[in-house]
Amino acid sequence: WQGKALEFQSGPELGDQRSGMHAPLGMLDVEGNSYAFDFKLPLRGMETLQFSPLGKSTEVRLTADWPHPSFIGRYLPDASSIDDEQFSASWNISSFSSGLPQLLAACQKGKCNALLNDTFGVTLFNSVDVYQQSERSVKYALLFIGLSFIAFFLFEVMKGLRLHPMQYLLVGLGLSVFYLLLISLSEHIAFTLAYLIASLASTAVIGFYISGVLHSWRHGRVMTAVLLLLYAMLFAILRSEDNALLMGTIAIFAVLSMVMVVTRRIDWYAISERMTPPTVQQEERKEKEEVFEV
């Protein structure tokens, strides 16, 4: 303080607040005088750093080698710059906007919550870490499994095959295990490598199973290629921070459009009759005949 070393003491000396520290300065002549002070404060394990605009004019400049800041508090920075490696931000706050005199008067009476909550600063977060990417992949699970079942159903309709619900169930379980593989592997290896291993393992098993179900290695390879394309699309959505919703929406629209175009000339009544078991058809005809006789 003014070139002289002072010792900090425990406690903030602000109302009933217990967390903090302060340095006694004694009596100050504030009329027409300015005082210079500084101190270094090493911080470890901090996710959030906030400031209180206690001066008549408060100016704060922050720079950090972190690419994902989130500015919080009552005041946004006047200027900020963010790139892939670091960020910088600056605030310039006047006591006219902070209402400092009223807040200090209330704090002197023991009501310091408003003063302590009148803050601004930054939160450091990781936007696409392993668990967040895994969580995002699970959120897209319903879409992904639904698109896979649509492709499976199209094979059933276009090739005139009859597939049992149990076969759909097994394929659905195979698709679901992918997410468990992804999360467990990503805890030990890089997320990209974990995704590659999990998707190839899941696709290989499902492709081999579908080849037997459809009685055709060619159809199995086509379904495997479709699944790999879907996994690639899902990976692109997971890696995108700003366009994930747009990419997911475009994918849904594209798949729905493709299904409508491919099935536009299909006679669904004829297909449902063809895929109905003969015993059921005989029972339906018998019921119609009985109704006609009555």
N, C-alpha and C positions, 0 to 999 in steps of 0.2 A: 504494500500500500504506500504510494508515493515514494517508491524505492526502498521501503523498509519492510522486512519480513515480519508478518503476523501469524500467529498460530490459530488454526481453526479449532472450534470447540463443538462438542456434540449437541445436536438439537437445532431446530430451525428458528426458535424464538418467535414463532408465528402462531398465536392462539394455542389451541390444544393439539396442534400437529406435532408428532413425535419423530418423524423421519426427516433427517437432514443434518445440516451443520451450519455454523455461523462463526464470524470473527468480530469480536468487540472492537469498535473504533473510537469510542469516547465521544466527546462533544465536537461537532463539526460546525464550522462557519460556512454555511452554504451560499450566503449572499455574495454573488459575483465571483465565486471561487469554483475551480474545477479540480477534480481529484482523479488521478490515474491509478488503476490497479489491474493486476492480472494474476492468474494462477493456472497451473497445468493440472489436468484431471485425467489420469489414465482410466479408461472404461473397458470392461470385459464382459462379454455375454449380453450385450445390450441389443434389444430388438427395436426399442423406441427411444428417441431423444427429443425432449420438448423444452421450450423456453417460455418464460413469463415476461411480457413487455412492461417492466417496472419503471423504465425511464420515461422522461418527457418525450424522447425520441429513441426508439429501439431499432438498431440495425444488426441483422444476423446474416452471416454468409457461411454456407456449409458446402463442403466438397468431400466426397467419399468414393472409394473404388468399389462401388456396389451398383449393379445395373437395374435393380428393381426397387425404387423408393416409392413410398406412399405418403403424400403430404397430409397431415392431420391437424386438428385443432381449429380454432376460430378464424385463423388468418391463413390464406393461401400465399405462396411466395409471389413477389412482384415479378421475378424472372427465374426461370429454371432451364436446365439443359440435361438431357438424359441420353446416353448412348449405350452400346453393348458392354462397356467396361466400367463406367463411372457415371456419377451425376453431380450436379452443382445447383444450388438454389440460394436465393437471397430474399430477405424480408426487410422492409422499412416501415415501421409501425409508429404512429403518433399517439400521444395520450388522448387526443380527441376521439379516436376510434376505439380505444381500449377502455375509456372511462376509469382511468387509474385513480384519480383522487377519491371517487366514491368507493372503489374497491379497497383502497388503503384505509379509509375511515372506518369501513365495516370490519376490516381485519383487526384494527386497533381495539375494537370492542369485542374481539374474540370470535368473530364470524369471518373466517378466512377461506371458506370453501369456494366462494365466488372468485376470489383472487387466485387461488391455486388452480382453479379450473379454466381460468382465462389464459390458455396456453396455445402454442403452435409448435410444430416440429415435423418430424419425419419418422416413419416406421420402415424398417428394412425387412423385406420378405423375399422368399424364393418362389417365383411364380410357377415354375414347372419342375419341382423336385420329384423324386421317385414316387413318393406316396401320393402326391397330387396328380401326377400323370396316371398312376394306377387307379386312383379314385375316379378320374375323368373317363378312363376306359370302361370302368364298371357302369358309369352313368349312360354310356352309349351301348351297353350290353343289349338292352331290349331292341334297339334299332338294328344292331348288327345281327342278332339271332333272327329277328324278323325278316331281314333281307335274305339271310341264308335259307330260311324256310320258304320264302317266295321262290327262290331259285330251285329249291328241291321240289316244290309243288309244280312249277312250270315243267320240269322234266316228267313228272307224273302225268300231267295233262297232255303235253305234246307227244309223248311216246306211248300213251295209252296204258301206262303201268298202274298197278294197284299196290299201294304201299300201306303197311299196317301202322296204326298210331304208335305202336311200340318202337318202330323204326324211327319215327319222328322224335320220340322221346330220347332214344339213344344218341341221335345226332345232336339234339339240344343239350344233352349232358356233356357230350364231347366238346361242344362250343363253350359251355359254361366253365369247364375245367381249365380252359385257356387262361381265364382271368386269375385263377388260383396259381397256376404256373407262373404267370407274369409277375405277380406280387412277390411270391416266394423267391424267384430267381433274381429279381431286381434288388433284393436285400443283400445279395452277395456279389453281383456283377453289374456292369453298366446297364442302364435301362434299355438302350438300343439293342445291345446284345441279348438281353433277357427277352425282349419283345421278339427278336428274330428267332430265337430258339423255341419259345413258346408257340409262336404262330406256325413254324415249320412242323413241330411235333404234333400240334393239334390238327393241322391240315393233312399231314401224312396219314394219321389214324382214320380221320373222317373220310378221306379220299379212298383209302383201302376198303373201308366198310361200304361206302356207296358203290364202289365197283362191283362188289358182291350183290348188293341189294338190287342194283339196276341191271345186273347180269351183263355188264359191258365195261371193259377196261377203258374204252374210248370215252364213254359217258363219265366214268370216274375221273379221268384226267380233266375233262371239261369242268366238272364240279370242283376239282382241286384248284384249277386256274381261277375259277370264280371266287373261291374262298380266299386265295392269295391276293386277288385284286381287292376284295373287301378289307382284308387285314392291312394292305398298303394304304387304302383310303382312311381307315381308322387311325393308322400311325400318323398320317399327315394331319389329321384333325387334332390329335393329341399334341403334336409338336407346335401347332399354331396357337399363339397367345391371343391374337387380336381377331382372327377370322374363323375361329372354331365353329361358332353358330352359323355363319354364312356357308362354310363348307359343308356342314352337316345338312343344312336345309337344301342346298343344291344337290347333294347326294340323294336325299329322299325324293326330290322332284324328278331327278334324272331316272331313278329306278322305277318310280311310279309311271312315268311317261313311257319307259321301255316296256313295262308290263302291259300297259294299255295298248301300245302299238302292236306288240307280238300277239296279244289275245283278242284283237279287235274282230276277227272273223271266226272265232270259235263259237260253236253252238253248245252252250253250257248244258242245255237240257239233254242233248244227245250224249254228251260226255257223262253226265250224272246217271243216265240210264245204262250206258255201257259199263260203267264202273260199279253199278249196283249188283250184288250177288244174285245168281239165278233164283235161289230159294225165295229171296225177298221179292223179286219180280213176279214169281208165281203167286205168292200170297197177295200182292197188290192187285194182280189180275183177278184172282178169285174174289177178293173183296168187291171189285168193280162189277163183276158178274152178279154177285149176290145183291148188290144195290140195284142193278138193272132189273133183276127178276122181281124184286119187291115193287 
